[in-house]
Structure formats: structure tokens, C-alpha cells
Amino acid sequence: MKILRAPRSMAAWGERLRREGVTIGFVPTMGALHDGHRSLIRAARLRCDALVVSIFVNPTQFGPNEDLTRYPRPITHDRALCRAEGVDVCFEPTPNAMYPKGFQTIVMVPEIAQQLWEGAARPHHFVGVATVVTKLFGIVRPHLALFGQKDYQQATLIKRLVTDLNLGVTIDVRPTIREKDGLAMSSRNRYLSPDDRQAATILYRAFRAGRQAIEEGIKNASTVERIMRKTVAQEPTAHVEYLALCDPASLEPLKQVQRQILLLGAIRIGKVRLIDNMLTGC
């Protein structure tokens, strides 16, 4: 496995393989890799001739009071996982390489990414995501890029970005990988104390309660949301940021249950912020 740090070196490697007709798969990450990332890597490995994984904790998607400085960076573990899964290149640029002196360009995002859910909770987040993903696609030049459903709003934004800017990358959004008790795998789960780790399953349990209500015939979205909030309230350490029923395509909040529904939520357990979602239908 090659470890490349310079964007110029990464671009040259990708361009050479493209000229040879090699299909390049790409899994962009911020490191602290877990079995959710492993599932993306394995899916890409099956579909592509060459595979790149990027490890870059992107500073532009963190707000002033967020966890940039303490975000986990277990690079030895991450490289070992990539090697074990047959990754060809681990791309590890530095912030200065990605945002050199004089860097000014940003990629603007649709209003829905600024005003709803994660966009409302983290005002700078999606501009940072859109900018870094555009840069990574320009450097790596992949044919296929894989993302996880856990970050549903982010994946929706990236699909829109690729379509609007004609980036020529196929986006594959893969199902969320969960622990046995339902907790969505996330790099931030490392922050949870043992007690908080047990409490963190409450968001998944709230989605299950919402899904059950829908399956039992409840049609009013507000009623389903109240059921989910009531479930979260059973855990005294959990604080809701948002819980909603959304249209899976537009992410607009729903008033009535429709054929397909996205249950979407963010909670805090102590100082740890967790997001998750569940697709369901009536």
C-alpha cells in the first residue's frame, strides 16, 4: 500500500491509472476507521481495479466550538485496517497541502443544506464538506466514491454536488453499519464513557418506536415525532437537538406519513453529539 501526502503525487498516480483504463474507487474518511468504513472499503474493492482511501480531518467543516483538536487520529490503526483490506493508496494530506496560503475558493451549498437539520445545527459544516469533497474528487479523479447512510444529509448533498457540477463520479451510498445493540458505528463513539455508551442506543430505539407507530397506521407526522421524543425522554442523559420525519429525497419535513419516510435525528449524550437515521415506509 502506498502512503501519499502531496496532492500532486496523488493526482499523478490517479491520472496514470486512468490512462491505463484502470477503474478507481474512493472512500473519503476523516480516519478513526471502524467496521462501517471497512464495509465501504470492501464494497469498493469488489467493484474497482484500484482503491484509494483518504484520511483527512478537514478543519473547514468544524465550527469554532467543535471537536477539531480532539478528534481521534489513530493513524497506525487506520493504516493497518487499510492494508488488511487491500487498499492501494492511503492519501493523507495535511491541512496546509489542502488549503495552501492564498486559498480562497469555497463551494456553496443549496439552501436546504444551510437551513435544515445538520445545516441549521452546524452553520459552516456543509460548505466545508462540499469544498473538501470537490477538492478530493479533483485530486483523486475516482470513477466511484462510497459514503455511508449514517450521514444521510451529507450523502444527499454530495449526490447533488456531483450532478450540478458534472463531476463524473458515481456515488454509492451504503447502509449504516450498527453494533449488535443498534448503535450506529461512528468515530465519535470513542468519546462515550461506558455509561454513555449504553445510553446512546436510545436514538436507535426512538427510530424503532417511530417505525412501529407508522406500521400500526399512524399517519400524522407530529404524532410520530412525539412518540420518538417520548422514547428519548426515557434516558435522562439524552438531550434532543432534532427528531423529524422527512422526505428521503428533499429532506423537507413531512406533515403526513407517505410511502417512504426518513426518520432523522441528532441527540447529545453528555458532551457527545450523535446523529443517525432510519428509512422506513408505510
N, C-alpha and C positions, 0 to 999 in steps of 0.2 A: 504494500500500500504506500502510495506517495503521500507526503505531507507537504502541501503547498501553502505559502503565506502571501505571496505577492499576487495581486490581481492580474498583473501582466503575465506571470507564469501560468496561472490557471487558465487565462484566456487562450494562451498559445497551445496548451495541452488540448483544450476542447476543440479549438479550430483545426488542429492536426487530425483529430479523430473524426471530425465532421467531414473533412476532405476525403477520408478513407471510407466513408459510408457507415461509420460506427454509430449506433443509436445510444445516446447519452441519457441516463436517468439521473435525477437530482432530488435529494432530500435536504432541504434547508432546515437547520436547527440552531438553537442557542445553547446546545450542549446539555450536560447533566442527563445523558441519554438513559432511557428506560425501555421497557418492553413495548410501549406504544411506538417509540421511534424504531425499535427493532422490526416491528411489523411493517412499517413503511419501507424500511431498507430491504426487507425480504421480498416485498411485493415488487419493488423497483428492480431488484436483482433478477427476478424471473422474467421481466419484460424487456430488459435493456441489455445491450452488449457491454456497456461501461457504466459505472456508478460513482457519482460524486456525492459526498455528504459535507455540508458546510457546518462549521461550528463557529458562531459569531454572536456574542452578546451585544445586540445592537443598541447603542446608547440613545439613539433618536426616538425609540419607541417607549422610553421610560419618562415619566413625569418627574417633577422636582422632588417629590416626597416618596418616590417609589424605591424599589429594592435593587437598583443597579449595582451598587457597590457590594452587596452581599449575595447577589445572585450566584448560585453554585457553579463552580468551574472545575469539575473533576476530570481534567483533560486526559490523564493516564487511563482512567476507566473508559472514557469515551473512545479513545483510540483503540483500546483493546476490543471493545464491542464492534467497532467498525472493521477491524482486521478479521475478527471471527466471522463476520457476515459477508466477507468477500468484497468490501468496498475498495474501489480502485484509487480514489483520491479523497483525502480529507483536506478540505480547504479551510484554513484557519487564519483569515486576515485580521489585522489589527484595526482598531478604530481610526488611527491615522492613515492607514492604507485605504480604507473605505471612504473616509471623509478628510481628504488632504486639505492643507491650508488653501483658502480661497474657495472651498466648496460652497455653492450657494443654491443648487437646484433641489427642489422638492417635488414630489408627486402629490397633487391634490386628490382628494377622495370625494365620492358622492356625499350628498347631504345626509343620507341615511347612516353613513359610517361616522358622521360627526355628531349626530343628534340623538341616536338611539343606542341603548344598551351599553356596550363597551365604549362606544364613541362618546357617549354622554358622561360616563364614569371616568374615562381617561382621555381628555381632550386632545392630547398630542399623539396618542398611541398609533392610530391608523395612518396618519401621514408618515410617521416613521416606518411603519410596516410596509406601506406602498412604495416608499422610496428605496428601502433596502432590498426588497424583493425585485424591484425593477433593475437595480444595480446588479444583484446576484444573477438574474437571468441574462443580463448583458455580458457578464463576465464568463459564466459557465456555459452559456448557449445550450441548454438542455433541450431534448425533444420532449421529455416527460418530467413533470415535477409532482411529488406526492406530499399531501398535507393530511392532518388528522381532523376528524369531525368535531373533536372536543372544542377546538377554536372555530366554531361554525361561522361566526360573523366574519372572522378573518379570511376563512376559505372562500366565502361568498364574495368578499371584496377582491380577492386575488383573481378569481374567475372573471369578475367584471373588468379588472385591470388588464388582463391578458386579451380579452375581447376588444376593449376600447382602444388599446394601443397596438393591436395587431402584433403581439409579441411572438406568436407562432409556437407557443409551448402548450402541450396538452396537460391539463390539470386533473389529477385524480385525487379525490377526497375519500379517505378510507375510514371505516367505522372506528369509533372510540374503543380503545382497549382498557378494560377495567380490572381492578383487583377482584378477588373472589367475593368480597362483600359489596361490590358495586361501585366503589370509589374510582372515578376516572383517573388514570395514570397521568401524572403531571410532575414536571421537575420541581415545582414548588411544594409538592408533598413532603420533600425533605425537611421543610421548615416545621412540620407538625410534631408536637410532642405526642407521646403515646396516648394521653387522654384526648388530645385534639384530633389525633388520627382516627380514633373511634367515633368521635362526634362528627367528623367530616362526611360520613356516609349519609347524613341527614338530607343533603341536597338530592342525591340519587333516590332516596326514599320519598322525597316530596314529588319528584317526577313520576315515580311509580304510583303514588296516590292520585296524581293528576290524570295519568293514563287510565287508571281504573275508573275514575269518575267519568271520563269520556266514554269508555267502553260500556258503562252502565247507562249511558244515554243522556248525560247532562250536556246541554247544548250551549249554555251561557258561559262565555269565556271568563267573566269576572267570578262566577261561582267556582270554576275550576281553579282559578288563581287563589281564591280564598282557601280552598282545600289544601293547596300546596303550602301556603303561608302558615296555615294551622299546623301542618306537619312539621315545618321547620321550627315553629314555636315550641315544640316538644323538647328541643335541645337548647337549654338556656345559654350556652356559649356561642350559639349561632346568631348572626345578625344579617338580615336580608338586605342586599343592595337592590336587586330587582328579581322578580319572578314573573314570567309572562307567557302567553300563548301567542305565537307569531305565525305569519305566513312563511313557509320554508323558503320561498323564492325571493320575496321582497323584504322579509324581516319586519314588516309592518305589524303592529299589534292587532289582534283579532277581537271582535265583539262576540262573534258566534263561532262555534266549532264547525270546521269544514272538513273536507275529505282527508286532507293531510295537514298536520299541525306540528309545529316545532315548539316544544316546551323548552324555555330558555331561562337560565338563572345565574346569579352571582351572589355568593354569601361570604361572610368573613367568620372564620373560627379563630378567636383570639386576634393575632396580628396577621394571620394568613388569609389571603384572598383566593377563593376558589371559584372557577366557572365550569359550567357543564351544560348539557342539553340532551334532549331526547326527541327523536322523531316518532310520531305516532299518527294514527288515523282512526276515523270512525267507520 
